[in-house]
Amino acid sequence: MTTIKGLEGHEEKKGRKQGRGAIHGAFKDRKSWQELKSKKEARLVYEDQPYCVIVCGGQDGIALGARLQLLVVPTIIIESNARAGDS
């Protein structure tokens, strides 16, 4: 088990400043999840450097990656299996 008390420079945002995990609704120029994912992957390493590498894309690795994404910590998850969660 790994625990952390705080992450300086990436404090929890409260109220309206808090990030949203999913964007719902229809609006002009809305990008699909796949388009946003492809754009993020294209920027990775070239423009955005990951601060954290998570080894293992099982349940805990994916949960930690999602949590770090809400804290706006650039993270990459490495999984040896063909699909995440197969371990």
N, C-alpha and C positions, 0 to 999 in steps of 0.2 A: 504494500500500500504506500502511496506517495501522497503527502498532504502539503499544502502551502497556506500560509497565513495572509499573504498579500503579494501583489505584483505591481511594483512601482511603475507609474506611467500608463498603466492599463487598469485604472480603478473602475469599479462597478458604476455604471450610469444608472440614474434613477429617473422615474417619471417619463416624460415625453422624449428625453434624450436617450432612453434605453433602446438598444437595437431590436429590430423585429426579426424573428426567425424566418417568417414567410410573409410575402406581400400578396394580399388578396384583393380582388376587385378588377374591374376593367377600366383602363384609362389609356389615353393617347400615348403612343410610342412605348407601350409596355413590352419588356423583354421576357422571353420564356426562361424557365429555369435552366434549360440546356444552353441557351445563348449566354446567360450570365456565367454559367460554369465554364464554358469554352473560353470566354474572355478572361476569366480569372486564371485558368490554366495557362493561357498564352502569355500572361504577364508574369507568371511565377518564374523566379530565378532571374529573368531578364530585367524586370522593373521592380518586382516585389520579392524581397529576400525573406524566406521563412525564419522566424526566431526560434521555432520549436519543431522538432522532428518526433513524431509519435511512431514507434515501431509496433506494429500489430493493429490491424483494422478490425479487431473483434468488437464486441459490444462496448467494452470499457474504452478502447481507443477511439471509437467513433463518438462516444459521449463526451470524452475529454476534448476532442477536436471541435465539436459543436459548441462546447462551453467557451473554449478559447476564441472561437469565431465571434461570439457575442461580446467578448472583451476586446475585440479588434486586435488579436495577436496573430500575425501571419504564421500559419501552421501547415505542415505537410504530414500526411499519414502514409506510412509504408506498410503494405500488406503482401505477404508471399503467395497467397492464394489468388485465384483468378478473379474472385469477387469478394468485396468487403463483407465480413460477417461469417465467412465460411469456416473459420477456425474453430 
